[in-house]
Amino acid sequence: MKRIVLILALALAGCWRVTIRDATVPVGGTPIEYDNKWHSGLIIGLAELSGPYDLSKVCPRDWAEIHTETSFVNGLVEFLTFNIYTPQSVTVRCAAH
């Protein structure tokens, strides 16, 4: 019974995503290290381990879209570390200027 409750809790916990778009058109020239890169946090995301991204270095001409997501794997890692380590997947797309 406990195993079923655990499986249901994981399945119903869900994943979430946020996409921020600029008015510019994205292009596929984003460096690969910023495609689904894990952004690390601590204690339910209250403190950052990765630090902020320098978008002027990632996209010298400007950014068009930033997508953050807590995937199933990210959520599983959170669950296994009792919400001490809280990773998110981040994708940055550059503008087509």
C-alpha positions in Angstrom: 0.0 0.0 0.0 2.8 2.4 0.9 4.4 1.8 -2.5 1.2 2.7 -4.3 0.9 5.9 -2.3 4.5 6.8 -3.1 4.0 6.2 -6.9 0.8 8.2 -6.9 2.4 11.1 -5.0 5.2 11.2 -7.5 2.9 11.0 -10.5 0.5 13.7 -9.2 3.3 16.0 -8.1 3.5 17.2 -11.7 6.1 19.2 -13.5 6.0 22.9 -14.2 7.5 25.2 -16.8 7.8 28.9 -17.4 8.7 30.5 -20.7 9.6 34.2 -21.0 9.6 35.6 -24.5 11.0 38.8 -25.8 9.5 40.5 -28.9 12.3 39.2 -31.1 12.4 36.0 -33.2 14.5 33.1 -31.7 17.2 31.5 -33.8 18.8 28.1 -33.3 22.3 29.4 -32.7 22.2 29.1 -28.9 25.3 27.3 -27.5 24.6 23.7 -26.6 25.5 24.2 -22.9 22.5 26.4 -22.6 20.1 23.9 -24.0 18.4 22.1 -21.0 21.2 23.0 -18.7 20.6 22.2 -15.1 20.3 25.3 -12.8 21.0 24.3 -9.2 19.3 25.5 -6.1 19.2 24.7 -2.4 16.3 24.4 0.1 13.2 24.5 -2.2 15.1 27.0 -4.5 15.6 29.6 -1.8 19.4 29.8 -2.6 21.1 29.5 -5.9 24.2 27.3 -6.4 24.6 28.1 -10.1 24.3 31.8 -9.9 22.7 34.0 -12.6 23.4 33.5 -16.3 25.3 36.2 -18.2 22.9 36.6 -21.1 25.2 39.1 -22.9 27.8 36.3 -23.2 25.3 33.6 -24.1 23.5 35.8 -26.7 25.7 38.7 -27.7 22.9 40.2 -30.0 20.1 39.7 -27.3 17.9 36.9 -26.1 14.5 35.9 -27.5 13.3 33.2 -25.1 14.2 31.7 -21.7 12.5 28.5 -20.8 12.8 27.0 -17.3 11.3 23.6 -16.4 11.1 21.2 -13.5 11.1 17.9 -15.4 10.3 14.5 -13.9 14.0 13.8 -13.4 14.5 17.2 -11.7 11.5 16.5 -9.4 12.8 13.0 -8.7 16.2 14.4 -7.6 14.3 17.0 -5.4 12.3 14.2 -3.8 15.3 12.0 -3.2 17.2 14.9 -1.5 14.2 15.9 0.6 14.1 19.3 -1.3 17.6 20.2 -0.2 18.9 20.1 -3.8 16.4 21.6 -6.3 17.5 21.6 -9.9 15.7 23.1 -12.9 16.3 22.7 -16.6 17.0 26.0 -18.4 17.1 26.7 -22.2 18.1 30.1 -23.6 17.3 30.9 -27.2 19.1 33.9 -28.9 17.4 36.6 -31.0 17.8 36.5 -34.8 18.8 40.2 -35.2 
